[in-house]
Amino acid sequence: MGADAVSGGGGWLEIGVLARAPVAGACKTRLIRLLGAAGAARLQRHLIDRTLATACAAAPGAVTLFTTGDAPDAPWGAWQQRFGVRLVPQVGADLGERMRRALTGLLGRSEQALLIGTDCPLLDVHQLQAAARRLAWARMVFVPAEDGGYVLVGARQLNADAFGDIAWSTARVMQQTRDALRASGWRSGHDWAELPALWDIDRPADLQRAMRAGLIRADLIDPAGRGPWRPDASYPEPCDV
């Protein structure tokens, strides 16, 4: 195992990646006005590539890609072959149930598990290491998102209340999760830990921020260079989809 690979305090760490198929018109919908449907799909493909590379560097041979999206031509098999990940369909009526089921499956293979999406290019091996270290004493760990959600959830002991009555895809997600954990008798800083908040790519301003930070190259999204946008331009925010 490489120097940057991580294992939790008492056993090997499993990492799950939740990903939506990079299908034009069905992913990154809040960015379609800016990038076009094809450009948004290219961005999604790049973010999945980047996230899988990070997860596999952190936990070689212990990464599961949880897939969703009705796309017969989605390159799931290519990612499986390239990165050596397991492929498992996401199951559940909402995001909370899908995450709970994914973590339950991961914890059936290891003592600790981390679950991440693909929207946060700031989430690197060092961040995963830091989250894994928290699980040496905390039962769950979160990396909040600046928009009010979270970009990572990890566990060595799962509290199902964290995935219950939550207004998913809103700015209230992290606070409602804290409230649910407290209501179940858990204490912040003892039963669960939080790392500093990160931002993810959801809206045009997020993409421009990522490009200015050198995290996303314009040619990855628009290889022909024809896009009517620039990382330093100002664009109206689209309506939520």
N, C-alpha and C positions, 0 to 999 in steps of 0.2 A: 504494500500500500504506500502511495506517495506521501511526501512530507505534508502536503496540504489536505490529504484525505482525513476524514473525521470518523470517529466512532463515539457513541454516547458514553456516559459515565460507566455503564455496566454491561454494555453489549453493542453489537454492530448496529449502526444507524441505517435505517431505510429512508429513502427520500422518494416522495411521490410528486409528480408534475401533472397538474390539471391543464389540459389543452383543448382548444376548439379547433376543428379542421380549418385550414387556411383556404376557405372557399370564397371566391369573389361574391360580395353582396351579403354574406352570412357571418362575417367576422369583422371586428373593429369597425362596427357600423357608425360610431360617432366620428370616425375619421374619413368616411367615404366622401363627404363633401369636399374635404381638403385633398385627398389622395386619389379619389376615384376608387371603384370597387376592386380593380385589379391591384392598384397600389396598396390598398389596405390589406389585401390577401398576401402580397409580398412581404409587407411588414410583419404580419402574423407568422409567416413561415420563418422569417429571420429571428423573431423573438423566441419561437419554439427551439430553433437551432441553438441559439445562445443559451437558453435556459437549460437544455439538456446537456450541453457541454459543461456548464457550471455544476450541475447536479452530479454528473458522472465524475468530474474531477474531485468532488467532495466525498462521494461514496461509490467508488468503482464497483460495478457488479451488483449494486443494491439500489437501483433506480427503477421505478415503475412509471410508465406514461399512461395516465388515465385519460381516455379519449372521449370526445363527444363531437357531434356534427354529422349530419346525413350526407356523406361524401364518399361514394365508392372509389373515387380516384385520389383520395387523400393519401399522402405519402407516409402513412404510419409504418408500413413494412420497411421502407427505406430508412426511417429513423431507428427502427428496431435493429436493423442490420448494422447501421453505422455506429450506434452508441451502445448496443448490447443491452437495451432496456427491455423490460417486460411490458406488454401491451394489455391493458385491462379497460373495458368500456366503463364509463361513468354510469352509475345507477342511482336514481333517486328523483323524487318529484321536484325538489328545489336544490339550490346550491348547498344549503346546510346539510341536507340528507346526503348529497353526493360527497361532501367533504367528510362527514362522519363515517360513511361506509368505506371511503378510501383509507382513512386513518385506521379504522378497525382492521382492515385487511393488512395494512403495513405492520401494525402491532402484532399481528399473528405471525409475522416473520422475524421480528426483532423486539428488543426491549424499548427502543425509542424510535420515533418516526417524525419526519418533517414533511409538510405538504405545502407546495408553492404553486402559484400560477405562472404565467409566462409574460406578464405585463410589466415587470419591474427589472430593468437592466442593471439597476444599482445593486441588486441582490447577488453578491458574489460568493466565492468560496469562504472568504473570511466571515461574512455575515452568517453563512450556514454553520461555520465552526462555532461562532458566538452563540447561536441559538442552541446548538447541540450541547454546549457546555452548561447552559441554563438547565437543561434536563437532568443534570447530575443531582439537582436538588428540587427543582420545580416539577410539578406534575404536568403542566402545560406551559407553552411559550408562544408568544405572538410577536410579530413585527408589524406594528400599525402602519397604515398608509396615511399620507397627509390629507387625503380626501375623506377620511373618516372610516375607511374599511381597514383591512389588513392584507399584507402581501405574503405572510407566512404564518402558519399555525403548526405547532409541534406538540407531541405528547409522549409521555411514558405511562400515563393513566388518563384515560379519556373521560371528560365530563360531557355527557350528551346534552346537557342544558345549554352549552355554548352554541349548539347548532339548531336549537328549537325555534322559538318565536322571535325571529330576528328579521328586520326589514332589509333583506339583502339588496345589494346594489344601491344603497343610499348612504348618506353621510353619517347615519346613526349606527352603523354596523358594529364598530369597535366599542362604542359606549354601551350599546345594548348587550353586547357580549360580556363586558365587565359586570353590568348589572345582573345578568343571568348567573354568572359565576358567584358573585357575592350572595345572591339569593339562595344559592345551593349550599352556602356555608363556607365557600372558599375565600381565602384572603390574598389580596394582591401583594406580590413580593414574597409570598410564602408558598402558596399553592400554585400560583401562576406568575410568570415573569413576562416583562415586556422589554424589548429592545427599542432603541431610538427609531422614530418614524422615518419611512422612506416614501418616495413618490413613485407612481407608476404611470404608464402611458395609456391614457384613456381619451384625452381630448387634444385638439390641435396645439394648445399651449404646452401640453406635456411633451408632445413629439418635438416641438421646437426646442424645448428645454433639453431634451435628450440629445438633439443634434448639436446644440451649442456646447454641450458637455463632451462631445466626441463619442457618445455611446451608440449613435445611429448615423450611418453615412447615407447621404441623399441618393447615391447611386444604387443602394440596396433596395430602395423603394421605387425609384424612377430611373431604371438603367439607361433609358434613352435620353434622359435629361430634358424632357419636354414638359415636366410638371410646372403649372403656373403658380408655384409657391416657393418661398425661401424660408430658411430657419429663423431669419430675423424679421420676418414680416408679421403683420397683425391680421388675424382673421376672426370673424364672428364665431362665437361658440354655437355648435349645432344644438338642436333640441335633443333631449334624451330619446333613445330608441329602445 
